[in-house]
Amino acid sequence: LDVDVLIAHGTGILPGDVPALRGGAGRTAVATAPKGYLKFGWGTTPVKELTAAGVAVGLATDGAASNNSLDVWESMT
């Protein structure tokens, strides 16, 4: 990746994708909203693999319809 990228969710990131996310000239980060994924039974973001590779991962909310709250602090519990 040649430019800075913020990936929303990252639930489709596969183990083979991680080296490409850490190896570009730009900075790559992923915003994950796990509470919404649990509500809908979606897959999860591979947070451990991403952080181990040096990719920044941030916590997000996906809106009240997805997790019943817009409060990111509440999502941490």
N, C-alpha and C positions, 0 to 999 in steps of 0.2 A: 504494500500500500504506500503510495507516494505522498498522500495528504493526510491531515488529521481526520479521524473518523470516530463518530460516536454511534455504536450499534445499539439499537433499542431492542431490549429483551434478550436476544442471544440464545433463545431456546433451540434454535436449529444448528448451533455450532457443534461440529463433530470433533473428536480428538485430532484428526488429521488437519483440521483448520487452524488449530492453535499456533503452530509454527509460523504460518503466514500472517497471523494477526500481530505477532510480536516482532516480526522481522522486517517490517517496512520502514521507509524513511520518515513517514509521518507517525504521529502518536495515535494509538488506538485505545478506545475505552468502551466498556459495555455497561449499559444501565439495565439492571434486572429488577423485576417486580414480582418476587416469589409468591406473595400472598394471593395475587390474582391467578397465578398459574395453578395454585392449589385449589382455588375455588372452581376452576373449569377443568381440572384434571389434565392440564398440559404438561409437557416435559419441563425440565428445569434447565437453568443456565449452568454450564460447567464451571462454577466459580473457583473451585480449588485448582483446576487445571489452568485456568486463565491467570489467576494470581501467581501461581508457581512459575508461569512463563513470563511474568512481569507485565501483564496486561491489566490496566486499571479497571476495577469493577466497582460500580456505584449502586446504591439501593434507590429504588424509585417506587412510586405508586402508579397505577395504570388507570386511575379514575374511579369514581364511586361505583360505577356499574360493574367494574371488574373485581373490586375488593371491598366494597361497602364503605370506603373511606378515602379521603385525599391526604390523610395525615401520614407523612413518611415516618414520623417518630413512632406512631402506633404500629406501622408495618414491621418495625424492628423487633417487636415482642413476639 
